[in-house]
Amino acid sequence: MSDRWARVWFGATALVGFAAVAVQLGLYGSHPVPHFGSAAARTVNELFFFTIESNLLVAVTALLLAIRRDRASTAFGVLWRAAIVGIVITAVVYHVVLARLAHLTGWWVVTDLFLHTVVPVLAVAGWVFAGPRRLASWRTALLSLVYPALFLAVTLIRGRLIDWYPYPFLDVAHLGYARVLLNSLVIAVLFVLVALGVNGVDRWLARRGRGTAGDEVAPYRELKTSAR
C-alpha cells in the first residue's frame, strides 16, 4: 500500500473509531441504568469497558500514523502492538462469548457492529497491508501485555469498591474470586498467544517486504547506513 493510501486508511480508521466511541458514550449517557444515576456517571463508567479502551487506543495510534507514517520509537511500537492485540481480543471475546448475551436494537446495533467488527477489521487490515513494519520485537510484545494486566487490576479493585463489573466473566460478586481468576487466566493465555502471533506475523511480513522502506525503525536504518 502506498504511503498516501496508507495515511488515508489510518485516517479513516481513526475517524470511524472515534465516531463509534462517541456515539456509544452518548447512548450510555442517555440510557438510565440502576447502578449509575447521572448521565455523567454512566458516560465515565463506559470508559472502563475494554471494548471502548481498545477502540480508543486504535483510533489514537491510527491518527498518529495518519499524521506521520515513519514512527519508529519503542513507545509507539508498544502502543501500536497493544492496540492491535487489544482490538483482536475485543473482537474474538465478543463474538465467541458475549454476542449471544446481547439483545440490541436501534443505534445500539450500529455501535455494536462498528466497535466489535468494523474497527477491528480496519485496524488489522491496516497493520497487515500498511505496517508500520519492524516495530515488532519480543520486548514490545511483552510490554504490550502491561495494559491488559492493568485493566484487570483496576477492574477488580474498582468492582470491589462500587460493586459493579463490566463483563459477566469478571463479576466477582456472582462468580467468586476463584472462578474470576480462572477466567482471567484463560484470557491472559489468549492475550499472550495473540501478542506472540502478531509479533511473528509482523516479522514474516517484514521479510516479505510488505510495507514501505520508511517503515523500518532507527536501528535497522542505522545498521544499513553503517554497512555502506
Stockholm file with secondary structure:
# STOCKHOLM 1.0

chainA/1-228         MSDRWARVWFGATALVGFAAVAVQLGLYGSHPVPHFGSAAARTVNELFFFTIESNLLVAVTALLLAIRRDRASTAFGVLWRAAIVGIVITAVVYHVVLARLAHLTGWWVVTDLFLHTVVPVLAVAGWVFAGPRRLASWRTALLSLVYPALFLAVTLIRGRLIDWYPYPFLDVAHLGYARVLLNSLVIAVLFVLVALGVNGVDRWLARRGRGTAGDEVAPYRELKTSAR
#=GR chainA/1-228 SS CCHHHHHHHHHHHHHHHHHHHHHHHHHHHHSCBTTBCSHHHHHHHHTTSHHHHHHHHHHHHHHHHHHCSCCCCHHHHHHHHHHHHHHHHHHHHIIIIIGGGCCCCTHHHHHHHIIIIIHHHHHHHHHHHHCCTTCCCHHHHHHTTHHHHHHHHHHHHHHHHHTCCSSGGGCHHHHHHHHHHHHHHHHHHHHHHHHHHHHHHHHHHHHTTCSCGGGSCHHHHHHHHHHC
#=GC SS_cons         CCHHHHHHHHHHHHHHHHHHHHHHHHHHHHSCBTTBCSHHHHHHHHTTSHHHHHHHHHHHHHHHHHHCSCCCCHHHHHHHHHHHHHHHHHHHHIIIIIGGGCCCCTHHHHHHHIIIIIHHHHHHHHHHHHCCTTCCCHHHHHHTTHHHHHHHHHHHHHHHHHTCCSSGGGCHHHHHHHHHHHHHHHHHHHHHHHHHHHHHHHHHHHHTTCSCGGGSCHHHHHHHHHHC
//
